[in-house]
């Protein structure tokens, strides 16, 4: 098969294949597209293109990214996009070689995920029950936070959850995660209760919409926007507001922070890594293992803050 004539065709054909063959997530495809457009623009400025770029040119591009001050994670992601494109191009016969195959990535800065104390999660839940312009808003907000903390879902999984998955007072939710992988997660009694109350309210609102001639939404958390459901951006704004109302530092609270809290609190209470891996939908247990480091760091901090010897104080009482 002959290679496309333009960089735009290279990118679009590659992305279509990723979506069709691998079930790549929309956000992954968007990130690949942005990164590859940047690569294509740089190559064009240097009288080159995907069809003729050499290993040296790709390495020079990565040096250019470093000089721009881009984070290691961003540079690693761009190299990953280049590698994926050229792997696809080689398999399709667009190129007889893969100029990116031996390029070493910049690595990633090792950062432990932020998490929250149980008491801080309780404050967010309490704030959700009191935040909203109407009783319906407050029920929805409560259901959102209860589900997020009870399941460890990614925010995209939460806001895009179909209402059909949540009917019938379920003990388990079926979640479609990255790459179309499905998993089952159990619901806590408070989450089930919040879900039941929200669906009752949602269904009454739905009946009013249908009476007005509007099409019913298939989503658990519907919205009038283009997506048809609550957006990630709107939920991000909401959880920041809940943090402020609950007296929790908003800089420490994001939707993903609650996912981290879910995993860390499970581990602290005796859950095994394999179970947590399954619940989070991690393809590789190495991704889940980072929570052991989070827990170790938290225990170390606890000792340093509260043990009398760690504070330099002498213990009181007898030596026995």
Residue pairs with C-beta under 8 A, 6 or more apart in sequence:
1 92
1 93
1 94
2 94
3 10
3 50
3 51
3 89
3 92
3 94
3 95
4 10
4 13
4 94
7 36
7 37
7 40
7 43
7 44
7 49
7 50
8 40
10 36
10 40
10 50
10 51
10 85
10 89
10 94
11 33
11 36
11 37
11 40
11 85
14 32
14 36
14 84
14 85
14 88
14 89
15 29
15 32
15 33
17 88
18 24
18 28
18 29
18 32
18 84
18 88
19 29
22 179
23 179
23 180
24 32
24 179
25 156
25 178
25 179
27 156
28 178
31 77
31 81
32 81
32 84
32 85
35 77
35 78
35 81
35 82
36 81
36 82
36 85
38 78
39 50
39 61
39 78
39 81
39 82
40 49
40 50
42 61
42 64
43 49
43 50
43 53
43 57
43 61
46 57
46 60
48 54
48 57
50 85
50 89
51 94
51 95
53 99
54 99
55 99
55 100
55 102
55 103
57 99
58 82
58 99
58 100
58 103
59 103
62 75
62 78
62 79
62 103
62 106
65 74
65 75
65 78
66 75
66 106
70 78
71 109
72 106
72 107
72 108
72 109
73 108
73 109
75 105
75 106
76 105
76 106
76 107
76 108
79 100
79 103
79 105
79 106
80 105
82 100
83 98
83 100
83 101
83 103
86 95
86 98
86 99
86 100
86 101
87 98
87 101
89 95
89 98
90 96
90 97
90 98
112 290
112 293
112 294
112 297
113 256
113 257
113 260
113 290
113 291
113 294
114 252
114 254
114 257
114 260
115 257
115 260
115 261
115 264
115 294
115 298
116 124
116 248
116 252
116 253
116 257
116 258
116 260
116 261
118 265
120 246
120 248
120 252
120 253
121 149
121 258
121 261
121 265
123 246
123 247
123 248
124 145
124 239
124 242
124 243
124 246
124 248
124 253
124 258
125 142
125 145
125 146
125 149
126 246
127 242
127 243
127 245
127 246
128 138
128 141
128 142
128 144
128 145
128 146
128 242
129 138
129 141
129 142
130 138
130 245
131 137
131 138
131 141
131 238
131 241
131 242
131 245
132 138
132 140
132 141
135 201
136 201
136 205
139 194
139 197
139 198
139 201
140 198
140 201
140 202
140 221
141 238
141 242
142 194
142 197
142 198
143 191
143 194
143 195
143 197
143 198
143 221
144 158
144 221
144 230
144 235
144 238
145 239
145 242
145 258
146 188
146 190
146 191
146 194
146 195
147 153
147 158
147 161
147 173
147 187
147 191
147 194
147 195
148 155
148 158
148 255
148 258
148 259
148 262
149 191
149 258
149 261
149 262
150 187
150 188
150 190
150 191
150 262
151 173
151 175
151 185
151 186
151 187
151 191
151 262
151 279
152 185
152 258
152 259
152 262
152 263
152 279
152 280
153 161
153 175
153 185
153 259
154 177
154 178
154 255
154 256
154 259
154 281
155 232
155 235
155 236
155 255
155 256
156 232
157 175
157 176
157 177
158 221
158 235
158 255
159 219
159 221
159 229
159 230
159 231
159 232
159 235
160 219
160 229
161 173
161 175
161 219
161 220
161 221
162 218
162 219
162 220
163 199
163 202
163 217
163 218
163 219
163 220
164 218
165 173
165 174
165 175
165 220
166 173
166 195
166 199
166 220
167 199
169 192
169 195
169 196
170 187
170 192
170 195
171 186
171 187
171 192
172 184
172 185
172 186
172 187
173 184
173 185
173 187
174 182
174 183
174 184
175 182
175 183
175 184
175 185
175 281
176 182
177 183
177 281
178 281
178 283
179 283
181 281
181 283
183 278
183 279
183 281
185 279
187 195
198 220
199 220
202 220
202 222
206 216
206 217
206 222
209 215
209 216
210 216
217 223
217 228
217 229
218 228
219 228
219 229
219 230
220 229
221 229
221 230
222 228
222 229
222 230
223 229
223 230
223 231
223 234
225 231
232 255
235 255
236 254
236 255
239 253
239 254
239 255
239 258
240 250
240 253
242 253
243 249
243 250
243 252
243 253
244 250
259 280
260 291
260 294
262 279
262 280
263 276
263 279
263 280
263 288
263 291
264 291
264 294
264 295
264 298
266 275
266 276
266 279
267 273
267 276
267 291
267 292
267 295
268 295
268 298
273 285
273 288
273 289
273 291
273 292
274 285
276 288
276 291
277 285
277 287
277 288
280 288
282 288
303 310
304 310
305 311
308 314
308 315
309 315
